Amino acid sequence: MTRARSRTKLLLTFAALLLLQLAAVTYAGMPQSDSTAISNTPAKVSETKQKAEPEEHGLSAKPVEIGHVFGLPITNSMLVSWIVALGLILFARLATRQMGQVPSGAQNFLEWLIESIYNFLEGLLGRHLTERTFWFFGTVFIFILSANWFGLIPGAGVIGWGHQTAHGFKIDQPLFRGANADVNLTMAMALLFFACWFVWALREIGPIGFLKELFAPKGESSGLLKLVLVVVFFLAGCLEIISILFRPVALSFRLYGNIFAGENMLEAMATLVPGWGWLLPVPFYLLEVMFGLVQALVFMLLTAVFTLLICQHEEAGKAAH
């Protein structure tokens, strides 16, 4: 791989983070309709909690608003996603500021990471399709993995505003929350993939080929059998359209559900036995480190396979076989 090609992949990969963040801000910036939403003032937070009837246990499924910028609500999960994206962009800039012919340090690690992902996808999709789609798949994997691991840093979820209870101080308004534990971000990434998937399909096989891939009968047939297959494959295409429309929902809730469940498990272990909250979660932290990697890999693989199924390029088909 030439140096120019490597530099281009690095720039495309991390520039795509801006697209993910724009999609996340647009989707997550919708006004909240919950009339019992927690105010940003610590005093009002305590007052609201005292008036609530039953006290909630575990993490809230809804992110907490921590401020507003130009009327746009800023949540604690959005703040974490911005921190992760900014950290990745700064690291990429640092690693590629003075690129040498013999990579070392940060440049060596970054090129190893990018080329490892690229070679993995090339074996699945083929060179032609990988060159067109790597900017998205590489970015998604690195961003999801970094966000998952950032949410495991001690202090995330326990720094913020709260109130005193009989069992100790309870955080009502955490400053940080796992980015992928917010369905707004996972849905934004899934919808962005859906848009890219449609564009890639049209570029690879064209509008007519897209319709043929969904509705046209496969294989050789003639006579009455061909007529029957036309009807069968048309009905199968209608079911495939329903499946395609549900893919963003499945992708977003799979990632969100697993990460949210992991954070709830860590909190439950931390409060299970008083006085041992520092020790019990340790094995589960190690499990979540591996689980964060698996979830990033699963999201990337599913989106890549969905792309391969519709973009039946000759080279990609041979690589998949």
PLY file of the C-alpha trace (Angstrom):
ply
format ascii 1.0
element vertex 321
property float x
property float y
property float z
element edge 320
property int vertex1
property int vertex2
end_header
0.00 0.00 0.00
1.46 3.34 -1.05
1.97 6.20 1.37
-0.53 8.43 -0.50
-3.16 5.71 -0.36
-2.59 5.20 3.37
-2.87 8.93 4.05
-6.10 9.15 2.04
-7.67 6.30 4.03
-6.72 7.92 7.33
-8.19 11.27 6.35
-11.39 9.75 4.96
-11.88 7.56 8.00
-11.60 10.24 10.64
-13.29 12.94 8.58
-16.33 10.65 8.56
-16.57 11.13 12.33
-17.97 14.58 11.60
-20.82 12.97 9.64
-21.61 10.64 12.54
-21.64 13.52 15.00
-23.84 15.66 12.75
-26.33 12.82 12.42
-26.28 12.19 16.17
-26.83 15.87 17.03
-29.69 16.18 14.54
-31.47 13.06 15.82
-30.79 13.60 19.51
-31.62 17.32 19.35
-35.36 16.72 19.21
-37.20 18.36 22.12
-37.95 16.10 25.04
-41.63 15.59 25.83
-41.21 14.25 29.35
-42.90 16.73 31.69
-40.96 15.36 34.65
-37.57 15.94 33.03
-34.88 16.85 35.54
-33.90 20.50 35.59
-30.30 21.60 35.17
-30.20 23.25 38.58
-28.94 20.94 41.35
-31.43 22.38 43.84
-34.35 21.68 41.52
-33.02 18.18 40.89
-33.17 17.40 44.59
-36.63 18.97 44.92
-37.97 16.99 41.97
-36.64 13.71 43.34
-38.17 14.35 46.72
-41.59 14.81 45.11
-41.34 11.65 42.99
-43.29 8.73 44.39
-41.16 5.63 43.84
-37.40 5.99 43.60
-35.91 4.50 40.45
-33.20 1.89 40.63
-30.57 1.46 37.96
-29.70 3.74 35.10
-32.39 5.75 33.38
-33.12 4.73 29.80
-33.36 8.42 28.92
-30.25 10.63 28.71
-30.16 13.69 30.94
-30.05 17.21 29.56
-27.11 19.11 31.01
-27.46 22.35 29.05
-28.54 24.08 25.87
-26.57 25.59 22.99
-28.54 27.91 20.69
-31.74 26.24 21.86
-30.40 22.75 21.13
-30.55 20.41 24.15
-27.19 18.93 25.09
-27.31 15.58 26.88
-24.62 13.79 28.85
-24.37 11.08 26.18
-23.86 13.71 23.48
-21.07 15.22 25.55
-19.32 11.85 25.73
-19.70 11.29 21.98
-18.14 14.70 21.31
-15.25 13.97 23.65
-14.60 10.62 21.96
-14.81 12.11 18.45
-12.55 15.02 19.38
-10.04 12.63 20.97
-9.95 10.45 17.85
-9.55 13.43 15.52
-6.74 14.90 17.64
-5.00 11.53 17.79
-5.27 11.15 14.01
-3.87 14.64 13.50
-1.01 13.92 15.88
-0.22 10.58 14.25
-0.29 11.95 10.70
1.33 15.33 11.31
4.79 14.17 10.29
4.40 10.87 8.48
7.67 9.03 7.88
8.56 6.31 5.42
9.23 4.02 8.38
6.26 4.49 10.75
6.81 4.56 14.50
4.88 5.47 17.61
1.36 6.79 17.08
1.68 6.63 13.28
2.68 2.97 13.46
-0.29 2.09 15.69
-2.77 4.06 13.56
-1.59 2.57 10.28
-1.66 -0.92 11.80
-5.24 -0.37 12.99
-6.47 1.11 9.71
-4.79 -1.49 7.50
-5.96 -4.36 9.71
-9.58 -3.25 9.38
-9.11 -2.61 5.65
-7.62 -6.04 4.98
-10.37 -7.69 7.01
-13.10 -5.92 5.02
-11.32 -6.55 1.73
-11.45 -10.29 2.40
-15.20 -9.98 2.93
-16.29 -7.39 0.36
-13.55 -7.47 -2.25
-11.21 -4.64 -3.20
-13.64 -2.64 -5.35
-16.43 -2.43 -2.77
-14.03 -1.93 0.13
-12.41 1.08 -1.52
-15.83 2.73 -1.81
-17.19 1.89 1.62
-14.19 1.64 3.95
-14.48 5.26 5.08
-17.79 4.40 6.75
-17.10 0.91 8.11
-13.67 1.84 9.48
-15.05 4.94 11.17
-18.02 3.10 12.67
-15.82 0.38 14.17
-13.25 2.76 15.67
-15.86 5.19 16.97
-18.12 2.56 18.55
-15.17 0.77 20.14
-13.73 4.00 21.55
-17.13 5.13 22.87
-17.75 1.76 24.50
-14.40 1.76 26.26
-14.66 5.43 27.26
-17.88 4.60 29.11
-15.92 2.13 31.27
-13.54 4.77 32.62
-14.05 5.06 36.40
-16.04 8.20 37.10
-18.43 7.95 34.17
-21.93 7.95 35.59
-20.89 8.90 39.14
-19.88 12.53 38.56
-22.71 15.03 38.56
-25.54 16.42 40.67
-27.77 14.47 43.04
-29.31 14.35 46.48
-28.71 12.72 49.83
-30.70 9.59 50.68
-30.85 7.22 53.61
-28.45 4.90 51.75
-25.99 7.62 50.79
-25.60 10.21 48.07
-27.48 9.36 44.85
-26.51 10.86 41.48
-29.62 12.12 39.67
-27.94 14.08 36.89
-24.67 12.39 35.80
-22.35 14.54 33.72
-21.18 11.60 31.60
-23.10 8.66 30.16
-22.02 5.95 27.74
-22.58 7.32 24.23
-23.94 4.04 22.85
-26.20 3.63 25.89
-28.31 6.35 24.24
-30.60 5.08 21.49
-30.42 8.48 19.78
-26.78 7.94 18.77
-27.19 4.31 17.72
-30.28 5.18 15.67
-28.43 8.09 14.04
-25.59 5.77 12.98
-28.07 3.17 11.70
-29.99 5.77 9.67
-26.75 7.14 8.24
-25.81 3.63 7.16
-29.24 3.14 5.60
-28.73 6.27 3.48
-25.21 5.18 2.47
-26.43 1.66 1.71
-29.03 3.02 -0.71
-26.48 5.25 -2.47
-23.90 2.44 -2.73
-26.51 0.07 -4.16
-27.56 2.55 -6.84
-23.94 3.25 -7.77
-23.02 -0.42 -8.02
-26.01 -1.96 -9.79
-28.14 1.02 -10.84
-31.89 1.58 -10.30
-32.91 -1.24 -12.66
-30.45 -3.65 -11.08
-31.69 -2.62 -7.62
-35.25 -3.53 -8.54
-34.12 -6.77 -10.20
-32.18 -7.74 -7.09
-35.35 -7.36 -5.03
-38.09 -8.65 -7.34
-36.62 -10.46 -10.37
-36.71 -14.30 -10.38
-33.35 -16.00 -9.99
-32.12 -18.93 -12.06
-33.17 -20.40 -15.40
-36.83 -21.29 -15.99
-39.47 -21.24 -18.72
-43.17 -21.72 -19.30
-45.57 -21.96 -16.39
-42.73 -22.40 -13.89
-41.29 -19.03 -14.88
-44.66 -17.35 -14.29
-44.93 -18.97 -10.86
-41.40 -17.86 -9.96
-42.18 -14.28 -11.02
-45.08 -14.18 -8.54
-43.07 -15.89 -5.78
-40.04 -13.63 -6.13
-42.24 -10.53 -6.31
-43.86 -11.46 -2.99
-40.43 -12.28 -1.56
-39.24 -8.84 -2.71
-42.10 -7.20 -0.83
-41.03 -9.04 2.32
-37.43 -8.00 1.65
-38.47 -4.34 1.54
-40.09 -4.72 4.95
-36.91 -6.37 6.22
-34.78 -3.52 4.83
-36.97 -0.90 6.50
-36.57 -2.66 9.86
-32.78 -2.98 9.60
-32.01 0.46 11.10
-34.25 -0.36 14.07
-32.60 -3.76 14.59
-29.08 -2.33 14.28
-29.69 0.56 16.66
-31.53 -1.40 19.37
-29.06 -4.29 19.28
-26.12 -1.99 20.04
-28.05 0.21 22.46
-29.57 -2.70 24.38
-26.28 -4.51 24.90
-24.35 -1.43 26.03
-27.19 -0.18 28.26
-27.55 -3.61 29.86
-23.80 -3.73 30.50
-23.82 -0.37 32.27
-26.77 -1.43 34.41
-24.96 -4.63 35.34
-21.87 -2.69 36.44
-23.98 -0.36 38.57
-25.84 -3.30 40.12
-22.56 -4.99 41.04
-21.23 -1.76 42.54
-24.25 -1.43 44.88
-24.95 -5.11 45.54
-22.84 -5.46 48.68
-22.22 -2.28 50.72
-18.52 -1.67 51.23
-17.46 -3.99 48.39
-18.57 -1.82 45.49
-14.94 -1.23 44.50
-14.17 -4.95 44.07
-17.26 -6.76 42.79
-17.47 -4.94 39.41
-13.81 -5.67 38.49
-14.44 -9.03 36.72
-17.41 -7.51 34.94
-15.30 -4.55 33.80
-12.96 -7.01 32.10
-15.97 -8.69 30.51
-17.32 -5.35 29.28
-13.95 -4.49 27.71
-14.22 -7.60 25.55
-17.94 -7.05 25.03
-17.34 -3.50 23.79
-14.99 -4.86 21.13
-17.48 -7.55 20.11
-20.34 -5.07 19.75
-18.26 -2.74 17.57
-17.25 -5.68 15.40
-20.84 -6.98 15.15
-22.19 -3.58 14.06
-19.49 -3.23 11.40
-19.95 -6.80 10.14
-23.73 -6.56 9.91
-23.61 -3.33 7.95
-20.89 -4.74 5.69
-22.89 -7.92 5.01
-26.06 -5.92 4.27
-24.02 -3.91 1.75
-22.54 -7.04 0.18
-25.98 -8.64 -0.26
-27.31 -5.78 -2.37
-24.08 -4.77 -4.17
-23.56 -7.99 -6.08
-20.32 -6.89 -7.68
-18.49 -9.73 -9.39
-15.30 -9.29 -7.37
-17.21 -9.00 -4.09
-19.14 -12.16 -4.89
-15.94 -14.12 -5.47
-14.43 -12.84 -2.23
-17.54 -13.79 -0.25
-17.56 -17.26 -1.81
0 1
1 2
2 3
3 4
4 5
5 6
6 7
7 8
8 9
9 10
10 11
11 12
12 13
13 14
14 15
15 16
16 17
17 18
18 19
19 20
20 21
21 22
22 23
23 24
24 25
25 26
26 27
27 28
28 29
29 30
30 31
31 32
32 33
33 34
34 35
35 36
36 37
37 38
38 39
39 40
40 41
41 42
42 43
43 44
44 45
45 46
46 47
47 48
48 49
49 50
50 51
51 52
52 53
53 54
54 55
55 56
56 57
57 58
58 59
59 60
60 61
61 62
62 63
63 64
64 65
65 66
66 67
67 68
68 69
69 70
70 71
71 72
72 73
73 74
74 75
75 76
76 77
77 78
78 79
79 80
80 81
81 82
82 83
83 84
84 85
85 86
86 87
87 88
88 89
89 90
90 91
91 92
92 93
93 94
94 95
95 96
96 97
97 98
98 99
99 100
100 101
101 102
102 103
103 104
104 105
105 106
106 107
107 108
108 109
109 110
110 111
111 112
112 113
113 114
114 115
115 116
116 117
117 118
118 119
119 120
120 121
121 122
122 123
123 124
124 125
125 126
126 127
127 128
128 129
129 130
130 131
131 132
132 133
133 134
134 135
135 136
136 137
137 138
138 139
139 140
140 141
141 142
142 143
143 144
144 145
145 146
146 147
147 148
148 149
149 150
150 151
151 152
152 153
153 154
154 155
155 156
156 157
157 158
158 159
159 160
160 161
161 162
162 163
163 164
164 165
165 166
166 167
167 168
168 169
169 170
170 171
171 172
172 173
173 174
174 175
175 176
176 177
177 178
178 179
179 180
180 181
181 182
182 183
183 184
184 185
185 186
186 187
187 188
188 189
189 190
190 191
191 192
192 193
193 194
194 195
195 196
196 197
197 198
198 199
199 200
200 201
201 202
202 203
203 204
204 205
205 206
206 207
207 208
208 209
209 210
210 211
211 212
212 213
213 214
214 215
215 216
216 217
217 218
218 219
219 220
220 221
221 222
222 223
223 224
224 225
225 226
226 227
227 228
228 229
229 230
230 231
231 232
232 233
233 234
234 235
235 236
236 237
237 238
238 239
239 240
240 241
241 242
242 243
243 244
244 245
245 246
246 247
247 248
248 249
249 250
250 251
251 252
252 253
253 254
254 255
255 256
256 257
257 258
258 259
259 260
260 261
261 262
262 263
263 264
264 265
265 266
266 267
267 268
268 269
269 270
270 271
271 272
272 273
273 274
274 275
275 276
276 277
277 278
278 279
279 280
280 281
281 282
282 283
283 284
284 285
285 286
286 287
287 288
288 289
289 290
290 291
291 292
292 293
293 294
294 295
295 296
296 297
297 298
298 299
299 300
300 301
301 302
302 303
303 304
304 305
305 306
306 307
307 308
308 309
309 310
310 311
311 312
312 313
313 314
314 315
315 316
316 317
317 318
318 319
319 320
